[in-house]
């Protein structure tokens, strides 16, 4: 028996026993059957945390006047500091106190104006619900679309039996909790993603699909990043997930990429899916050997030397003239991107102008026809010493 509610007064003892997904009241040792709908369990998995939020809701008879509600657990890995009790507005629930001599028992004073059954919810953080995400992406180049499926791999090491638990995935920062955000029309939920109901006994594992999107448009970008990959040109598949009803950030997980061909579905590459909430999600799909990339420093010089009051060199500029050349040998039109990373304080003149310029980075986007050659010429001036002040 993993956890239970108990309701008590000076004259009467009622225990709500949870066993096998059914609910029983015990009054003076006489069991009275209740419907299983009287108890519900909701589990919220949280991105970036190994503790799941469990919310147990049960119908408990609360008599008129003062009484108390007791919550007990046995060997489940529950964080005692996280346990709380909530109920309807027509009763008042006081602060929790630990029962003397019982380390795994909390009691709350309750005040009710009339006797009635109430839905009470005990919530707590539970360790041991381990999970990872994985994804499968199928690319259909002929149709110009991709299908993306996400699965959760669940393991119950918590020692708490989970019976027909309602699962949801929370992408909010750890510690931010609330009710399930419902998507309205085409507006996605920014925090939660509802999953299927799940029964997971202690020590068991289960896989469930938590995300599926079909016929998504995509584009392919070929990128040169000489600081990271030298002369290699890498290919990325870009998919816009911002309009789908997904959490603010899908959990990072291993991704298997396949291509649908006339011969069937063929594996392409294994990589990781990193979901971007505010831009297209990038999926690495391999190197592109038929795009030749060369980056050359044609001239380096030191200019604008400064001296301190003792005549020592205090700063100067280092000016580099560079040329980056692409040759498209793929036989198809391509979109290419060049990244140039420049730390510190600097300035740049370039032809053509960069598509994007940030504090430590320049980016150019080029369109190339089959067999064509494109060139980017730029001069970077890096400030050093007193020139950088």
N, C-alpha and C positions, 0 to 999 in steps of 0.2 A: 504494500500500500504506500504510494508515494507521497500523497498530500491529501488533506481533508479540511473541510470547514467543521466547526462545532459551535452550536448556539446554546447558551446556558443562562439560567436565572437561579435564584435561591431555591426554587421549588421544583424546577423541571430541567432535565438535561436532554438535549436533542443533538444527535451527531449525524452529519451528512457524510456518508462514506462513499468514496469514489472507487469503483472496482470494475474493470472490464468495460468501461464506457457507460455503465448504467449508474443510476443514483438511487440511494436508499436512505430513508430516515430511520433512525433507531430510537424508539421511545420506550424507556424502561425495558429494553431488550427485545421489544416486539417490532420486527421490520415492517415498514409500510412502503409499498412500491410506488415510485414516481416515474413519469415518462423520462426517457433519456434526453429529451429536449430541454429538461430542466437544468442541464449542465452543458456548457460549451467551453472549448479551449481554443484560444487564438494564440498563435506563435508568430512573433515578428523577428525575422532574421535581419541583421543590420550590417550594412557594408562597412568594413573596417573594424569589426568587433567580433570577438569569439563568444560573446554572451547574447543569448536570445531573450527577448521580452516575452514572457508567458502571461496570459490573462485568462484566468479561470472564472467563469460566470456560472453561478448556481442559484436556484430558488431556495430561499431559507425563510421559514416562518419566524416573524419577529413579533413578539407580544407587545401589548400596550405598556408604556412606562419604560423603566430602565432595565437594561439587560446587557449582555456582552456577547461578542462573536469571537470565536477562537479559530486560528489557522495553525495547522500542524504539518510538519513534513518529517520524513524519516532520513533516508540516505541520499536523496537527490541533491545535486550540487547547486543549491540555491544561495544567492547572495542575500543574507538576512537584512542588510541595510537597505535593500531595494524593495522590500515587501511593503505593500500598501493595500488598503481596503477602500473600495468606493461603493456607494449605493445610491438609491433614488433620493430626490430632494425632500421627500416627506419624512425622512428620518435623519437624525444627527449622529454622526460617527466621530467619536473622540480620538485622541492620539493613541498610538499603539504602545503597549507595554509588554515586556517579556515576562512570561509566567515564571514565578519563583520555582527553581529546581528543574525547569524544563528549557533547555537551550534551544530547542527547535519548536517552540510554541509562542505565538504572538496573540495578544488579546486586545480587542477594541471595545470600549464602552459604547452602547447604542441607546438612543432615546427615541421612542416612537409614540405618536399621539393615538394610534389605533393599532389593533392586532391585524396582521395581514402577511401574506407571503411576499417577499421582496427579492428582486434580482440583485445579488451582491457579487462584486468582482474583486478577486484577489489578483494582484499583479506583482511580478518579481522577475529579476534577471536570473537566467538559468545557464550555467556553463555546461559544456559537453555536447551541445547540438552543433556538431562540426559540419561545415559545408564548404564546397568549392563550386565554382561555375565553369562550364565549358560550352563551346559554341561550335556550330557547323555552318559554314557558308558555302552555298552552291552558286557558282557563276554561270550564267547563260549568255555567252557573248553574242549569239545570234539574235536573241530577244532583247539584249541590252538591259537585263535585269539580274538581280541576285535574290536568293532566299536566305534568311538568317534564322537559325533556331538556337535557343539557349537552354541548357539543362543545368539543374542543381543536383549535386551529388551529396546526399545527406547521410550522416552517421549519428546515431543516438548513443552517446557515451555518458549521458546525464543520469542514468538509473531511474529516470522518470518515464513510465509508459505513456506514450502519446496516442490517444485513441480518437480517430476522426478529427484531428486538430485542423483548424483553419489557418493556413499559412499566408503570410504576406512578407514582402521584401521591402525594407526601408533604406532609402538612399540618403536620408538626412544625416547631418553630422551626429556622431555618438553623443547621446544625452538629450537630443531633441526628439521628443515623442509627441504623438497626437493621434487623432482619429484618422481613419483611412480617407485619403483624398479621392473623391470620385471624379472621374473625367466627365466633363460636360461637353457634349457635342464632339467637336474635333480638338478640344483643348485637352492636352494630356495631363495626367496626374504628375505633379512635380516631385512627390516624395515617395509614394508607395506603389507597389505593384502586387495585385492580388494573385495568389497561386491556388492550386487545387487543394482540396482537403487531403489530409495525409494521416495514415496510421503507421507509427514507427515505434516498435518495441525496443527496449534497451538492448544495445549491442548489435542492432540490425542496421542495414544500409538500404537506401532507396534512391532512385533517380526519377526526377520529375521535370517535365518541360515547363519552364516559367516564362518563356518569351518566344514568339514566333512572328516573323514578318516575311511576306512573300511579294514577289514582283516589284522589288524596290529598284528605282533607277540608280545608276552608278556612273562614275567616270574614272578613267585611269590616268594617273599622273606619274611621270618619270622624273626622279629627283637626283641631282648631283649635290653632294655635301662633302667637298674635298677634305675638310678637317676631320670628319668622321669616317669617310669611306674611300678617301684618296681619289682614284680615277673611276671607281665603280659607279654605275648608274642603277638606282634601285627603283622598282615599280611599286606603286601603291594604288589600291582600289579605294575610292572615296565614296562613302554612302551617307546620305543625310537621314539621320534618325530623329531629328529635332521635332518633327511633326507627329511622331508616333507616341502612343500612350505608354511610355516607358519611364522609369524613375529618372531623376536628375542625372544620375550616373549609374549605368549598368556595372555590375562588379567585373573587375578584370579577370580574365580566365583564358585558358588555352583555346585556340581556335584552329580547326581543321578546314582548309579551303579546298573545294573541289570544283572542277569545271565540267559542265554538262556538254557532251559531244555526241556525235552520231554513234560512237562505239559504247556509249554509256557514261556514267559519272566517273571521272578520272581525278585522282588526288593531285593537288598542285603544291601545297606547302603547309607546314604546321607553324603557327606563330601565336601571338597573344592578341586578344581584342582589348583595346583601350578605348572606351566610349568617351567621346567629347560631347559635352552638353550644349555648347554654344557654337559649334562648327561641325563640318563634315567629319565623320569618323573614318580614320585611316586604317587600312588593312594592308600590311606588307605582303606582297605576292611574289617576291623573288627579284633577282637581278636581271638587267636587260643588256646582254652582251652585244646586241646589234646597234646600240647607241654608243658611239665613241665620244669620250669626253677628255679634254686636255685643258689643264690650267697652268699658265706659264707666267712667271714674274720676269718681265722684260727689262726692268731697271729698278734699282734701289739707291736711294741717296739720303744723306743727312742734311737737313736745312734748318734755318732759324735757330742757330745755337745761342743760348743765353748764358751769362756769367754772373756769379755772385759778386759781392763787394771785395772779395779777396782774389778775384780773377779766375776762380775755378768754374768749370762747366756745371751749370745748375739744371739745364734742360735743353732739349732740342726736339725737332720733328724727324720722324722716319717716313719717307715717302716711297711708296711702292707703286709701280705701274704694272698692271696685270691684264692678261687676255685669257678668256675662257672660251673654248670652241666646242661645239656639238656637231656631230655628223650622224644623220639619221639613215641607217642602213636596214631598217625593218620592213620597208615596202608599204607602210601605212602612215597616215598623218599622226603626229604625236603632240602631246602637251608636256613640256619640260619645265622643270624648276631648278634654279641654281641658288644655293645658299652660301653666303659668305659671312663668317663669324668674325667680329672684330671687337676684342675686349678693350676696356679702358676708354679714354677720351680720344676721339678721332673725327675726321671729316672725310668726305668722299665726293669725287666727281666721276660721272659714269655716262656711258652711251651704250645701250639705251638706259633711260631712267629706271630705277628699281620699281617693282610692283609694290613692294612693302619695305618700309624702313623702320627699324626699331632701335633701342638703345645699344644693343650689341650684335645686331644682325641686319644683313641686307638680303632681299629675295628678288629674283627676277623670274617671270613666267614667260615662256616662249612657245609659239606655235610653229611646228616644223612639218613641211611636206616630205613625202618619201624622197630619199636621195639628197635632201637639202643639207646645207651647212649653215649654222648660226653662230654668231660671235658676240661676246659681251666684253667691252673694254672699259676698265675702271682704274682710278687712281685713289689709293687710300693713304691718308696722312694721319699717322699716329703720334699723339703728343706724349712726351716723357718729361719727368722731373718738374721743374717750375713751369714748363709749357702746359702741363696738365692741370695746374692749379686754377 
